[in-house]
Amino acid sequence: MTAFLLHLRSSVARWALVPLTVLGVAVVFGGTRFWVGIWPETGAAAQVSASFLSIFAAGVTAWIAATVEVRGMREQAAAAALRPLTVELTRFAAALTWLLAPYLLVSAAAFTYTAVSISAPGIRSFVAYIMLGVVLMVFATAWGWLAGRLFPPLIAALCAALSWFLLASVLGDSTGAAPLSGPPWLEVPFPAVGLRLVAVLVFAVAVCGIGWRAGRPGRFERQIAGALAALLGVAVVHVATTVPDRRTPVAQPLCVQGTIEYCLWPEHAKYRSMVAEVDAQVAALPVTLPLPRRIVDYRLSGSTRWVDDIEMDIPGDFDPEFDISEESRWALARAVGRAITQKVFDGCDPAVEDPQERWEQLSAWLEWRLAGGGTPDYRTNAADDTQAAWATGRRIAAERSEQDQSVWVTNLIAEKKADYCRAG
């Protein structure tokens, strides 16, 4: 039996397999499941579990790394036929295998859920997000191993888990190491992920190369310095790479032709039925309104570009956009309603302020109608006057007959244009 298999059978980390798998499943499947059927969102959802699992991975590996010296096993390790670095790498690999397994099992479960739900492009993005989680798990394991080389087991485990939680939070916010979602207008470049993985593996090797404190004078300190230099390299690589990156709009989006043409990111194929249902509500409106020719998925119009991480608007006319990234019918209805309202009042500039905010009343009426009624699934901190206008529009849609609604909308538009707009 090889040394790796022996360490795999005896590693303390094996006891973490079941509880960490349960934790990962709870994280991924315990909340909303809008990610099912969308490959990049599925990969991001599975990758989020790595943020939680990595905290325990850091603590467990810190304990494992510290126990050899505390248990008085330095002599046995030193007398082994294998080189000390090989022994440490074998122990590290065994622990990493047990700690990485729960994450991969959870990822496989998420993969299965999406694979059986719908056929859609984007599986490459799924793999990229999963690899980003692997980078996080390897980094956390190496971080814990470093703590185990510096402190006794209990202190090392606590310090590693707490410090990793803080470090992962900083990395996630500043370098995209742990994105919370995977919308199709963002992508995870494989070269950047590969570079990050190489950097954390170098750090892991450097950490495993740290010997015992009682070795030759100055050697332990030099090895610690080498590990810290490798850690600095990891930080530089994370800062120098952009993950996730902004994606160029696709040349051939997935378009649904109805009363209006709706174009989606191809990864959003599962939303075609929802788009068709909202468009059916457009066709069923009790009054004839001017409609936009086309509405597109968020970031698909190409109306913005990024310069030095600053979003810049591109001059010109672009299709209105909707955001359906979290499976919200109300978000889709709201965007379509506002696009129609914009078309209704196209060419009119405000002459004076409208105290009743008729523009907002019409938008809210349309939103309620297109969403199929009910209560909006979002909260807002809009001004009281605006919320009152929305309440009026929704109340008209919910309480009045089709004929009364048609008359109300016709009069509202006429009054708005006559009293509060001037021709452009």
GUGUBA-619533 format. One record per residue (C-alpha): residue number from 0; residue in three letters; x, y, z. Coordinates in Angstrom, 1 decimal. Each point is the difference from the previous one (the first is absolute). Example, Ala and Ser with C-alpha at 12.3 -4.5 7.8 and 13.67 -1.06 7.14 Angstrom:
<bakols>
BAKOL,0,Ala,12.3,-4.5,7.8
BAKOL,1,Ser,1.4,3.4,-0.7
</bakols>
This chain:
<bakols>
BAKOL,0,Met,0.0,0.0,0.0
BAKOL,1,Thr,1.4,3.4,-1.0
BAKOL,2,Ala,0.8,2.7,2.6
BAKOL,3,Phe,-2.9,2.1,-1.4
BAKOL,4,Leu,-2.5,-2.7,0.6
BAKOL,5,Leu,1.3,-0.6,3.5
BAKOL,6,His,-0.4,3.7,0.8
BAKOL,7,Leu,-3.4,0.1,-1.7
BAKOL,8,Arg,-1.2,-2.8,2.2
BAKOL,9,Ser,1.3,1.5,3.2
BAKOL,10,Ser,-0.5,3.7,-0.6
BAKOL,11,Val,-2.2,1.8,2.6
BAKOL,12,Ala,-1.6,1.9,-2.9
BAKOL,13,Arg,-1.9,-3.1,-1.1
BAKOL,14,Trp,-2.5,0.7,2.9
BAKOL,15,Ala,-0.9,3.3,-1.7
BAKOL,16,Leu,-1.3,-1.6,-3.2
BAKOL,17,Val,-3.6,-0.6,1.1
BAKOL,18,Pro,-0.6,3.2,2.1
BAKOL,19,Leu,1.6,2.2,-2.6
BAKOL,20,Thr,-2.0,-1.6,-2.8
BAKOL,21,Val,-3.2,0.6,2.0
BAKOL,22,Leu,1.1,3.6,0.5
BAKOL,23,Gly,0.7,0.5,-3.7
BAKOL,24,Val,-3.3,-1.4,-1.0
BAKOL,25,Ala,-1.8,2.2,2.5
BAKOL,26,Val,1.8,3.1,-1.4
BAKOL,27,Val,-0.8,-0.8,-3.6
BAKOL,28,Phe,-3.4,-1.4,0.2
BAKOL,29,Gly,-1.3,1.7,3.1
BAKOL,30,Gly,-0.7,3.4,-1.6
BAKOL,31,Thr,-1.5,1.1,-3.3
BAKOL,32,Arg,0.5,-2.2,-3.0
BAKOL,33,Phe,-0.2,2.4,-2.8
BAKOL,34,Trp,3.4,-1.4,-1.1
BAKOL,35,Val,-1.4,-3.3,-1.1
BAKOL,36,Gly,0.1,-0.2,-3.8
BAKOL,37,Ile,2.6,2.8,-0.4
BAKOL,38,Trp,3.5,-1.4,-0.2
BAKOL,39,Pro,2.0,3.0,1.1
BAKOL,40,Glu,-2.4,0.6,2.9
BAKOL,41,Thr,0.1,-3.6,0.9
BAKOL,42,Gly,3.8,0.1,0.1
BAKOL,43,Ala,0.0,3.2,2.1
BAKOL,44,Ala,-2.6,-1.5,2.5
BAKOL,45,Ala,2.2,-3.1,0.5
BAKOL,46,Gln,3.1,2.2,0.3
BAKOL,47,Val,-1.7,2.0,2.8
BAKOL,48,Ser,0.1,-3.2,2.1
BAKOL,49,Ala,3.8,0.1,-0.2
BAKOL,50,Ser,0.0,3.3,2.0
BAKOL,51,Phe,-1.6,-1.8,3.0
BAKOL,52,Leu,1.8,-3.3,-0.4
BAKOL,53,Ser,3.4,1.7,-0.3
BAKOL,54,Ile,-0.3,1.4,3.5
BAKOL,55,Phe,-0.2,-3.5,1.5
BAKOL,56,Ala,2.7,-1.2,-2.4
BAKOL,57,Ala,2.4,2.6,1.4
BAKOL,58,Gly,-0.8,-1.0,3.6
BAKOL,59,Val,0.2,-3.8,-0.6
BAKOL,60,Thr,3.3,0.2,-1.9
BAKOL,61,Ala,1.5,2.3,2.6
BAKOL,62,Trp,-0.7,-2.7,2.6
BAKOL,63,Ile,1.4,-2.7,-2.2
BAKOL,64,Ala,3.2,1.9,-0.7
BAKOL,65,Ala,0.6,0.8,3.6
BAKOL,66,Thr,-0.5,-3.5,1.4
BAKOL,67,Val,3.2,-1.6,-1.3
BAKOL,68,Glu,2.2,2.2,2.1
BAKOL,69,Val,-2.2,0.0,3.1
BAKOL,70,Arg,-0.3,-3.8,0.1
BAKOL,71,Gly,3.7,-0.4,-0.1
BAKOL,72,Met,0.1,-1.5,-3.4
BAKOL,73,Arg,2.8,2.1,-1.4
BAKOL,74,Glu,2.5,-2.8,0.3
BAKOL,75,Gln,-2.2,-2.5,-1.8
BAKOL,76,Ala,-0.7,2.5,-2.8
BAKOL,77,Ala,3.7,0.8,-0.3
BAKOL,78,Ala,0.9,-3.7,-0.2
BAKOL,79,Ala,-2.4,-0.7,-2.8
BAKOL,80,Ala,1.4,-1.3,-3.3
BAKOL,81,Leu,-1.6,2.9,-1.8
BAKOL,82,Arg,1.3,3.5,0.0
BAKOL,83,Pro,-1.6,2.3,2.6
BAKOL,84,Leu,-1.6,2.2,-2.7
BAKOL,85,Thr,-1.5,-3.1,-1.7
BAKOL,86,Val,-1.4,-1.2,3.3
BAKOL,87,Glu,-1.6,3.4,0.7
BAKOL,88,Leu,-1.4,0.2,-3.5
BAKOL,89,Thr,-1.5,-3.5,0.3
BAKOL,90,Arg,-1.7,1.0,3.3
BAKOL,91,Phe,-1.1,3.2,-1.5
BAKOL,92,Ala,-1.4,-1.7,-3.1
BAKOL,93,Ala,-1.9,-2.5,2.1
BAKOL,94,Ala,-1.6,2.7,2.1
BAKOL,95,Leu,-0.8,2.1,-3.1
BAKOL,96,Thr,-1.6,-3.0,-1.6
BAKOL,97,Trp,-2.4,-0.6,2.9
BAKOL,98,Leu,-0.8,3.8,0.3
BAKOL,99,Leu,-0.4,0.5,-3.7
BAKOL,100,Ala,-2.3,-3.0,-0.5
BAKOL,101,Pro,-3.1,1.7,1.7
BAKOL,102,Tyr,0.3,3.0,-2.3
BAKOL,103,Leu,0.3,-2.3,-3.1
BAKOL,104,Leu,-3.0,-2.1,1.1
BAKOL,105,Val,-2.1,3.1,0.5
BAKOL,106,Ser,1.1,1.3,-3.4
BAKOL,107,Ala,-0.9,-3.3,-1.6
BAKOL,108,Ala,-3.5,0.2,1.5
BAKOL,109,Ala,-0.5,3.5,-1.3
BAKOL,110,Phe,1.2,-1.1,-3.4
BAKOL,111,Thr,-2.5,-2.8,0.0
BAKOL,112,Tyr,-2.9,2.3,0.9
BAKOL,113,Thr,0.7,2.3,-2.9
BAKOL,114,Ala,0.9,-2.7,-2.5
BAKOL,115,Val,-3.3,-1.7,0.4
BAKOL,116,Ser,-2.1,3.2,0.0
BAKOL,117,Ile,0.8,1.6,-3.4
BAKOL,118,Ser,2.4,0.0,-2.9
BAKOL,119,Ala,1.8,3.3,-0.1
BAKOL,120,Pro,3.5,1.2,-0.9
BAKOL,121,Gly,2.5,1.1,2.6
BAKOL,122,Ile,1.5,-3.1,1.5
BAKOL,123,Arg,3.5,1.4,-0.5
BAKOL,124,Ser,-0.9,2.8,2.4
BAKOL,125,Phe,-1.2,-2.6,2.5
BAKOL,126,Val,3.4,-1.7,0.0
BAKOL,127,Ala,1.8,3.4,0.3
BAKOL,128,Tyr,-2.0,0.9,3.2
BAKOL,129,Ile,0.6,-3.5,1.5
BAKOL,130,Met,3.7,0.4,-0.6
BAKOL,131,Leu,-0.2,3.4,1.8
BAKOL,132,Gly,-1.4,-1.9,3.0
BAKOL,133,Val,2.9,-2.5,-0.3
BAKOL,134,Val,2.5,2.8,0.2
BAKOL,135,Leu,-1.7,1.3,3.2
BAKOL,136,Met,0.0,-3.5,1.6
BAKOL,137,Val,3.7,-0.6,-0.8
BAKOL,138,Phe,0.9,3.5,1.2
BAKOL,139,Ala,-1.9,-0.5,3.3
BAKOL,140,Thr,1.6,-3.4,0.6
BAKOL,141,Ala,3.5,1.4,-0.6
BAKOL,142,Trp,-0.9,2.9,2.3
BAKOL,143,Gly,-1.0,-2.4,2.8
BAKOL,144,Trp,3.2,-2.0,-0.5
BAKOL,145,Leu,2.1,3.1,0.5
BAKOL,146,Ala,-1.9,0.8,3.2
BAKOL,147,Gly,0.7,-3.6,1.2
BAKOL,148,Arg,3.7,0.6,-0.5
BAKOL,149,Leu,-0.1,3.0,2.2
BAKOL,150,Phe,-2.3,-0.8,2.9
BAKOL,151,Pro,-1.2,-2.9,2.2
BAKOL,152,Pro,-3.0,-2.0,-1.4
BAKOL,153,Leu,-2.9,1.7,1.7
BAKOL,154,Ile,1.3,3.5,-0.4
BAKOL,155,Ala,1.0,-0.7,-3.5
BAKOL,156,Ala,-3.4,-1.3,-1.0
BAKOL,157,Leu,-1.8,3.0,1.5
BAKOL,158,Cys,2.4,2.6,-1.4
BAKOL,159,Ala,0.0,-1.6,-3.4
BAKOL,160,Ala,-3.8,-0.2,-0.3
BAKOL,161,Leu,-0.5,3.6,1.3
BAKOL,162,Ser,2.8,1.5,-2.0
BAKOL,163,Trp,-1.1,-1.8,-3.2
BAKOL,164,Phe,-3.5,1.3,0.4
BAKOL,165,Leu,1.3,3.5,0.1
BAKOL,166,Leu,2.5,-0.6,-2.8
BAKOL,167,Ala,-2.6,-1.7,-2.2
BAKOL,168,Ser,-2.4,3.0,0.5
BAKOL,169,Val,2.6,2.4,-1.1
BAKOL,170,Leu,1.0,-2.1,-3.0
BAKOL,171,Gly,-3.7,-0.5,-1.0
BAKOL,172,Asp,-0.7,3.7,0.1
BAKOL,173,Ser,3.1,1.3,-1.7
BAKOL,174,Thr,1.1,-2.7,-2.4
BAKOL,175,Gly,-3.2,-2.0,-0.8
BAKOL,176,Ala,1.4,-3.1,1.6
BAKOL,177,Ala,-3.5,-1.1,1.1
BAKOL,178,Pro,-2.7,1.6,-2.1
BAKOL,179,Leu,-3.5,-0.4,1.3
BAKOL,180,Ser,-1.7,-0.5,-3.3
BAKOL,181,Gly,0.8,-0.7,-3.7
BAKOL,182,Pro,-2.1,2.2,-2.3
BAKOL,183,Pro,0.7,-0.7,-3.7
BAKOL,184,Trp,1.3,3.5,-0.6
BAKOL,185,Leu,3.0,-1.0,2.1
BAKOL,186,Glu,2.6,-2.7,-0.7
BAKOL,187,Val,2.8,-1.7,1.8
BAKOL,188,Pro,3.1,-0.2,-2.2
BAKOL,189,Phe,1.7,-3.4,0.2
BAKOL,190,Pro,3.5,1.6,-0.3
BAKOL,191,Ala,-0.6,2.1,3.0
BAKOL,192,Val,-1.4,-2.9,2.0
BAKOL,193,Gly,3.0,-2.2,-1.1
BAKOL,194,Leu,2.5,2.6,1.1
BAKOL,195,Arg,-1.7,0.3,3.4
BAKOL,196,Leu,0.0,-3.8,0.4
BAKOL,197,Val,3.8,-0.2,-0.8
BAKOL,198,Ala,0.7,2.8,2.5
BAKOL,199,Val,-1.9,-1.7,2.9
BAKOL,200,Leu,1.7,-3.3,-0.9
BAKOL,201,Val,3.4,1.6,0.2
BAKOL,202,Phe,-1.1,1.5,3.4
BAKOL,203,Ala,-1.1,-3.5,1.2
BAKOL,204,Val,3.4,-1.5,-1.0
BAKOL,205,Ala,1.8,2.7,1.8
BAKOL,206,Val,-2.0,-0.5,3.1
BAKOL,207,Cys,0.6,-3.8,-0.1
BAKOL,208,Gly,3.7,0.8,-0.2
BAKOL,209,Ile,0.1,1.6,3.4
BAKOL,210,Gly,1.9,-2.3,2.4
BAKOL,211,Trp,0.0,-0.3,3.7
BAKOL,212,Arg,0.9,2.9,2.3
BAKOL,213,Ala,2.8,-2.1,1.6
BAKOL,214,Gly,1.8,-0.4,-3.3
BAKOL,215,Arg,3.2,1.7,-1.0
BAKOL,216,Pro,0.3,3.6,1.3
BAKOL,217,Gly,-1.6,2.5,-2.4
BAKOL,218,Arg,-1.4,-2.7,-2.3
BAKOL,219,Phe,-3.5,0.2,1.4
BAKOL,220,Glu,-0.1,3.8,-0.3
BAKOL,221,Arg,1.2,-0.2,-3.6
BAKOL,222,Gln,-2.7,-2.5,-0.9
BAKOL,223,Ile,-2.6,2.2,1.6
BAKOL,224,Ala,1.3,2.9,-2.0
BAKOL,225,Gly,-0.3,-2.1,-3.2
BAKOL,226,Ala,-3.6,-0.9,0.8
BAKOL,227,Leu,-0.8,3.7,0.6
BAKOL,228,Ala,1.6,0.9,-3.3
BAKOL,229,Ala,-2.2,-2.6,-1.7
BAKOL,230,Leu,-3.0,1.5,1.8
BAKOL,231,Leu,0.9,3.4,-1.3
BAKOL,232,Gly,0.1,-1.5,-3.5
BAKOL,233,Val,-3.5,-1.3,0.5
BAKOL,234,Ala,-1.2,3.4,1.0
BAKOL,235,Val,1.7,1.6,-3.0
BAKOL,236,Val,-1.5,-2.5,-2.4
BAKOL,237,His,-3.5,0.5,1.4
BAKOL,238,Val,0.3,3.8,-0.3
BAKOL,239,Ala,1.4,-0.2,-3.5
BAKOL,240,Thr,-2.7,-2.3,-1.4
BAKOL,241,Thr,-3.6,1.1,-0.6
BAKOL,242,Val,-2.6,-2.6,1.1
BAKOL,243,Pro,-2.7,0.0,-1.0
BAKOL,244,Asp,0.4,2.2,-3.1
BAKOL,245,Arg,-2.5,1.9,-2.0
BAKOL,246,Arg,-1.3,-1.9,-3.0
BAKOL,247,Thr,-0.4,1.4,-3.5
BAKOL,248,Pro,-3.7,-0.2,-1.2
BAKOL,249,Val,-0.5,-3.0,-2.2
BAKOL,250,Ala,-0.6,0.5,-3.7
BAKOL,251,Gln,-2.9,-2.4,-0.1
BAKOL,252,Pro,-2.2,0.2,3.1
BAKOL,253,Leu,-3.0,-2.2,0.6
BAKOL,254,Cys,-3.0,2.0,-1.2
BAKOL,255,Val,-3.7,-0.7,0.7
BAKOL,256,Gln,-2.3,1.7,-2.5
BAKOL,257,Gly,-3.4,1.0,1.3
BAKOL,258,Thr,-1.9,3.3,0.1
BAKOL,259,Ile,3.5,1.3,0.8
BAKOL,260,Glu,3.3,-1.7,-0.8
BAKOL,261,Tyr,1.9,-1.1,3.1
BAKOL,262,Cys,3.6,-0.9,-0.2
BAKOL,263,Leu,1.8,-2.0,2.7
BAKOL,264,Trp,3.5,-1.1,0.8
BAKOL,265,Pro,0.1,-3.6,-1.3
BAKOL,266,Glu,0.6,-1.3,3.6
BAKOL,267,His,-3.4,1.4,1.0
BAKOL,268,Ala,-1.8,-2.5,-2.3
BAKOL,269,Lys,-2.2,-1.2,2.9
BAKOL,270,Tyr,-1.7,3.4,0.2
BAKOL,271,Arg,-1.5,-0.2,-3.5
BAKOL,272,Ser,-3.4,-1.2,1.4
BAKOL,273,Met,-0.1,2.8,2.6
BAKOL,274,Val,0.8,2.6,-2.7
BAKOL,275,Ala,-2.8,-1.5,-2.2
BAKOL,276,Glu,-2.5,0.2,2.9
BAKOL,277,Val,0.9,3.7,0.6
BAKOL,278,Asp,-0.3,0.7,-3.7
BAKOL,279,Ala,-3.5,-1.6,0.0
BAKOL,280,Gln,-1.0,2.5,2.7
BAKOL,281,Val,1.3,2.8,-2.3
BAKOL,282,Ala,-2.2,-1.2,-2.8
BAKOL,283,Ala,-3.0,-0.2,2.5
BAKOL,284,Leu,0.2,3.7,1.1
BAKOL,285,Pro,-3.4,1.6,-0.2
BAKOL,286,Val,1.4,3.1,-1.8
BAKOL,287,Thr,2.2,0.3,-3.1
BAKOL,288,Leu,3.4,1.5,0.9
BAKOL,289,Pro,3.1,0.7,-2.1
BAKOL,290,Leu,2.4,-2.8,0.7
BAKOL,291,Pro,3.8,-0.3,-0.2
BAKOL,292,Arg,1.2,-2.2,-2.9
BAKOL,293,Arg,2.5,-1.9,2.1
BAKOL,294,Ile,1.0,-0.4,3.7
BAKOL,295,Val,3.2,-1.8,0.9
BAKOL,296,Asp,1.5,-1.8,3.0
BAKOL,297,Tyr,2.2,2.1,2.4
BAKOL,298,Arg,3.3,1.0,-1.5
BAKOL,299,Leu,-0.9,-1.4,-3.4
BAKOL,300,Ser,-0.6,3.3,-1.7
BAKOL,301,Gly,3.6,1.0,0.2
BAKOL,302,Ser,-0.9,3.5,1.2
BAKOL,303,Thr,2.8,0.1,2.5
BAKOL,304,Arg,3.7,-0.7,0.0
BAKOL,305,Trp,2.6,-0.1,2.8
BAKOL,306,Val,3.1,2.2,0.1
BAKOL,307,Asp,2.4,-0.6,3.0
BAKOL,308,Asp,-2.9,-1.6,2.0
BAKOL,309,Ile,-2.3,3.0,-0.7
BAKOL,310,Glu,-3.2,-0.6,-1.9
BAKOL,311,Met,-0.4,2.3,-2.9
BAKOL,312,Asp,-3.2,0.6,-2.0
BAKOL,313,Ile,0.4,-0.3,-3.8
BAKOL,314,Pro,-1.8,2.7,-1.9
BAKOL,315,Gly,-2.9,-1.1,-2.3
BAKOL,316,Asp,-3.3,-1.8,0.1
BAKOL,317,Phe,-0.2,-3.4,1.6
BAKOL,318,Asp,-2.7,-2.5,0.7
BAKOL,319,Pro,-1.5,0.2,3.5
BAKOL,320,Glu,1.2,-2.7,2.4
BAKOL,321,Phe,-1.6,-2.3,2.6
BAKOL,322,Asp,1.6,-1.9,2.8
BAKOL,323,Ile,-1.3,-3.5,0.5
BAKOL,324,Ser,3.2,-1.4,1.6
BAKOL,325,Glu,-1.7,-1.2,3.2
BAKOL,326,Glu,-3.2,-1.4,-1.6
BAKOL,327,Ser,-2.2,2.9,1.1
BAKOL,328,Arg,-3.1,0.4,-2.1
BAKOL,329,Trp,-0.5,3.4,1.6
BAKOL,330,Ala,3.5,1.2,-1.1
BAKOL,331,Leu,-0.9,-1.0,-3.5
BAKOL,332,Ala,-3.4,1.6,0.1
BAKOL,333,Arg,1.3,3.2,1.5
BAKOL,334,Ala,2.7,0.4,-2.7
BAKOL,335,Val,-2.5,-0.8,-2.8
BAKOL,336,Gly,-2.5,2.4,1.5
BAKOL,337,Arg,2.5,2.8,0.2
BAKOL,338,Ala,1.2,-0.6,-3.5
BAKOL,339,Ile,-3.6,0.3,-1.2
BAKOL,340,Thr,-0.5,3.2,2.1
BAKOL,341,Gln,3.1,1.4,-1.5
BAKOL,342,Lys,-1.4,-0.7,-3.5
BAKOL,343,Val,-3.3,1.6,0.9
BAKOL,344,Phe,1.6,3.2,1.1
BAKOL,345,Asp,2.8,-0.1,-2.6
BAKOL,346,Gly,0.7,3.5,-1.3
BAKOL,347,Cys,-1.4,1.8,3.0
BAKOL,348,Asp,2.2,2.0,2.5
BAKOL,349,Pro,-1.3,1.0,3.4
BAKOL,350,Ala,-1.4,3.5,-0.1
BAKOL,351,Val,-0.8,0.2,3.7
BAKOL,352,Glu,0.0,-2.5,2.8
BAKOL,353,Asp,-3.0,-2.3,0.1
BAKOL,354,Pro,-1.1,-0.2,3.7
BAKOL,355,Gln,-1.9,-3.3,-0.7
BAKOL,356,Glu,2.9,-1.6,-1.8
BAKOL,357,Arg,-2.2,-1.4,-2.8
BAKOL,358,Trp,3.1,-1.5,-1.7
BAKOL,359,Glu,0.4,-2.2,3.1
BAKOL,360,Gln,-3.7,-0.8,0.2
BAKOL,361,Leu,0.0,-1.3,-3.5
BAKOL,362,Ser,3.2,-2.0,0.6
BAKOL,363,Ala,-1.4,-1.6,3.1
BAKOL,364,Trp,-3.3,-0.8,-1.7
BAKOL,365,Leu,1.9,-1.7,-2.8
BAKOL,366,Glu,2.3,-1.8,2.4
BAKOL,367,Trp,-3.0,-1.5,2.0
BAKOL,368,Arg,-1.8,-1.0,-3.2
BAKOL,369,Leu,3.1,-1.6,-1.6
BAKOL,370,Ala,1.0,-1.9,3.2
BAKOL,371,Gly,-3.5,-1.5,0.2
BAKOL,372,Gly,-1.0,1.8,3.2
BAKOL,373,Gly,0.9,-0.6,3.6
BAKOL,374,Thr,2.6,1.6,2.2
BAKOL,375,Pro,3.4,1.1,-1.3
BAKOL,376,Asp,2.9,-2.3,1.1
BAKOL,377,Tyr,2.3,2.9,0.8
BAKOL,378,Arg,0.3,2.8,2.5
BAKOL,379,Thr,0.8,3.6,-0.7
BAKOL,380,Asn,1.1,3.2,1.7
BAKOL,381,Ala,-1.4,2.3,-2.7
BAKOL,382,Ala,-1.5,3.3,1.0
BAKOL,383,Asp,-3.4,0.1,1.6
BAKOL,384,Asp,-1.5,1.8,-3.0
BAKOL,385,Thr,1.3,-2.6,-2.4
BAKOL,386,Gln,-1.2,-2.9,2.1
BAKOL,387,Ala,-3.5,1.7,0.2
BAKOL,388,Ala,0.0,0.2,-3.8
BAKOL,389,Trp,0.9,-3.7,-0.3
BAKOL,390,Ala,-2.8,-0.9,2.5
BAKOL,391,Thr,-2.5,2.0,-2.2
BAKOL,392,Gly,1.0,-1.8,-3.2
BAKOL,393,Arg,-0.1,-3.4,1.7
BAKOL,394,Arg,-3.4,0.7,1.6
BAKOL,395,Ile,-1.5,1.0,-3.4
BAKOL,396,Ala,1.3,-3.2,-1.5
BAKOL,397,Ala,-1.3,-2.2,2.8
BAKOL,398,Glu,-3.4,1.6,0.6
BAKOL,399,Arg,-1.4,1.5,-3.2
BAKOL,400,Ser,-1.6,-1.7,-3.0
BAKOL,401,Glu,1.8,-0.3,-3.3
BAKOL,402,Gln,-2.0,2.8,-1.5
BAKOL,403,Asp,0.6,2.3,2.9
BAKOL,404,Gln,3.7,-0.7,-0.1
BAKOL,405,Ser,0.0,0.8,-3.7
BAKOL,406,Val,-1.6,3.4,0.6
BAKOL,407,Trp,2.2,0.7,3.0
BAKOL,408,Val,3.2,-0.7,-2.0
BAKOL,409,Thr,-1.2,2.0,-3.0
BAKOL,410,Asn,-0.8,3.0,2.1
BAKOL,411,Leu,3.2,-0.3,2.1
BAKOL,412,Ile,2.1,0.1,-3.2
BAKOL,413,Ala,-1.9,2.9,-1.5
BAKOL,414,Glu,0.2,2.1,3.3
BAKOL,415,Lys,3.7,-0.8,0.4
BAKOL,416,Lys,0.9,1.1,-3.5
BAKOL,417,Ala,-2.3,3.1,0.1
BAKOL,418,Asp,0.9,1.3,3.4
BAKOL,419,Tyr,3.4,-1.2,0.9
BAKOL,420,Cys,2.0,-0.7,-3.2
BAKOL,421,Arg,1.1,2.2,-2.8
BAKOL,422,Ala,0.8,-1.3,-3.5
BAKOL,423,Gly,3.7,-0.6,-0.5
</bakols>
